Amino acid sequence: MGWSAGTDHPVLMRQVTREGTDMTQGIYVDYRRPKSKKAVKEALAAGQTVSLQATSFFGNEYDGPVDQAPDGTYFFVGPDPERDRRFYGQVIVKSSQVTIK
């Protein structure tokens, strides 16, 4: 995994994985913006609804609860992907098991 060439600006960078290029998505906990990645992890452990927000104009991102997402790795930014990027993380879904990193 690495960063795409051509920019040093963290808002404009895209992570590159084996599957291709993935944009960072928004994240919600019980339909509200979380204050930290720690809050996302705690909410998932407590059984609260953690959802990804698709941010791509191309429609190629999952949008919905992480426990219903197809297997894969999803990159998120929070608390708001457009205005306030204080933390970054990954949602990894494998065989219906969800992990936040």
DAUR-V616876 format. One record per run of one state. SS is the DSSP state (alpha for helix, beta for strand, coil for the rest). FROM is the first residue (numbers start at 1). TO is the last residue. If there is no record, write none. Layout:
BEGIN
ss=(SS;SS)
from=(FROM;FROM)
to=(TO;TO)
END
This chain:
BEGIN
ss=(coil;beta;coil;beta;coil;beta;coil;beta;coil;beta;coil;alpha;coil;beta;coil;beta;alpha;coil;beta;coil;beta;coil;beta;coil)
from=(1;2;4;15;18;20;23;25;30;32;33;37;46;50;54;64;66;69;72;81;84;95;97;101)
to=(1;3;14;17;19;22;24;29;31;32;36;45;49;53;63;65;68;71;80;83;94;96;100;101)
END
